[in-house]
Amino acid sequence: MNARTFSEKLSGVDKQPYERYQYGGSFGGPIVRDKTHYFAAYERTQQDTKQIVNTLGLFPSQDGVFTVPFRENLFTAKVTFAPRPAHYVAIRYEMIHETRIVPLDGRAHTSPKIRTYMGDARGHWEGDTLVVETMNFRDEASYRNSNGSTLRLTERFTRVGPSTVKWAVTVEDPKTWVRPWTFAMPLTIDDTQPVLEYACHEGNLGLRNILSAARSEEEAAKANK
């Protein structure tokens, strides 16, 4: 943890403060014995440090090296889809073990008075495209500080190849943006990459590498004296 970053070395500044927090928990239990149970989990990693900004002579009147507070939240991005015969689709995310249950039976959205972090999703098919409309978000989880009560997301999942699904989402919130806008990207189907438990594991070598690099720098400094 004592090793300086590339930017710190380039700018000739000392090691900046660095704090890392990893926290979470889980709980669960039976609802109906041997038939139904519930499980909930939450985990998050947060890093607080300072970014190095070097103006490199671009602003002569205010030239110099500055430090800017920076907070980084670390997540992953794997998704699995599980169509169910009883008119449901389950979309499971690796990040924080989240699972979205999307009804496909034409039912109406829940009352706007009932708002959740992941919103209230309803789906239907348009040809070979699964369309998922989500609304009734809580303000704490709304995208880009939008208004949770008026935010509406329309996602489209279309298989365009043997191992590719085109995912497009249209974001609409008249209280935040003047018009709806759409973002799209390909999702790769890879059965060799399962959704793993969102937790630390023995294959995470990040901390070991940071510490070994710091010890190597110390040894090199001793050798140059």
N, C-alpha and C positions, 0 to 999 in steps of 0.2 A: 504493500500500500504506500510505501515511501517513495516509489519510483516516480519521477516527473514524466509528464506526458510529452509528446512530440512538440506541441505548441508551447509548453512551458520552457522546454530546452531552447527552442528556436528564438523565443522572445527574451530569454535570460532571466526569467522570474522564478521565484521559489515555488515549491510544491504548494498548490492551493488546497484549502480545506475540502475534505471529501467525507460525506456521510452516506451510508447505505442502510436502508430499512427493509426488512422482509418480514411480513406479518400475515396472519390469516388464521383460519380455524374451520372446523367442520362439525356437523352434528347430524344425527339421524335416528331413526327408530321405526318400529312397526305402527301402522295405522290399523290394518286388519291382519292378525297373525297368520303368517305363511302365505299371505296373498298380496298385501299392499304395504309398502313402506315409503318413507320420505328420506331424502338426503340433501343437505345443503353444504356448500363449501365456499370459502372466500380466501384468496391469496393475492398478495400484491408486493412488488418490489419497487422501491423508490430510491433514487440517487440524487443527492444534493451536492453540487460542486460549483465552481466558477469557471466560466469560459474565458479564454484569453483573446482579446481583440487588439490587433496591432494595425494601426492606420497606415503604416509603411510609407509615410510621407505624403499621403493623398490629401491630407488636410493640414497644411503647414502651421496654421494658427493654433491648431489643437492636436498636434502630432503627439504620438506616444503609445504606450501599451496600457490597456485598461482591462480590468476584470469585471465580468458581468455574471450575476447569480444565475444559475441554470438548474432546473429540476427535470429529471428524466424518469419516466415510468416505463418499466420493461414488461412487455407482454409477448405472446406468441400468436400464431395465426394458422391453425389447422382446423378444418371443418369436416364433419361427416354428415351425410344425409341418410335418413332411415324412413322411407315411405312405409306407412302402415295401412293395412287393408281396411281399417275402420275410419277411413277418410281423414287421416292425419299425416303430417310429415314432421319428423323430428330433425332439427338441425343442431348438431352438437359441436361446440367450440372447445379447443384445447385451453384457451384462456379462461382461467377461473372455473373450469368445468361447466360452463353455461350450456344449457340445452333449451332451445326454443321449440315449443309445441305449436304447430300451425294447423288449425282445423281447415278442412277442405270441403265441408258439408254445407256451405252457404249461410251459416249462422251470422247474425249481426255482431258488430263490435260491442264490447262491454260499455257500460256507462262512462262518459268522460270524467265522472267523479272517481273512477277507479283507474289510477295511473300507476305504472310500474317502471322499473329501471330499463327493461328491455321492450316496453311497449306492449300493445295488444295486437297480435298478428292474425290475419285471415288470408287464406290462400285460395287460388283457383287456377285451372288450366286454361290457357289460350293456345290451342293446338299442342305443340311439343314444348311450350314454354310454361314453367311454373311461375305464377305471379303471386307475390306476397306483399300485402299492404299492411303497414304497421302504424299505429297511432297511439294516443293516450300515454305519452312518455312522462316520467317525472322530470322536473326541471333540472335536478342535480345531474342527470345522465344525458341531457339533450346535446346533440351534436353542435359544436361550434357556438355554444351559448344561445342556441335557438330557444324558442318558447315551447316547452313540452306539451302544452295544451293544444297548440295549433300545428306542431310539426307532424308531417306525414311522409313516410318512406314507402316507395313502391319499388320492390326488387323483382328482377326477372332472371330466372335461371334457365338457360337454353343449352342443351348439349349440341355442340358444333363439331365434335370429332370423337374418335374412340376414347380419348383420354382428356378431353377438354370440355369444360362447361363455361359458357360466357355468362358472367354475372354483371348486371347493370342495375344501378339504383338511382332513382329520381328523388331528389330532396325538395320538399315543398313546405314552406312556412311563410305566409304573407306578412307576418309580424317581424320577420328577419331578413328575407330576400325579396327583391322586387318581382322575381319570376322564378319558376322551378328550374332546377339544373340537374344534369345527369352525369354520372361517372360510371365507367365500365372497365372491367379487367377480366382476363382469363383465369379460371381456376383449373388446376391440374389434378386429375384423378390418378392416385398412386397408392395401390394396395400394399406396397412395401413400407409405407410411412404411416403407421397407426397413430391415432390420437392418444398421447401418453398422459399420465397423471401430471397435473400442473403443480410440480413440486421440484425441489432440489434432488439431484440424483448423483450417483457415483461417477457418471461420465462428464460432469461439469468441471472442467479444468481451469476455469477462469481465475479463481483466487490463487490456485497453486502457481499458475503462470505469472501472475502479478508479483507474488512474493519471490519466486525464483529470479525474475528479472531484476528486482530490487537488490537481491543479494549479489547478483552478477555485477551490477553497477558499483556496488560497494567494493567488491574485490578488485574491479578494474581501477577504481580511484586509489586504492591502497598501492596497487602495482605502479601507478604513475607518480607516486610521491618520491 
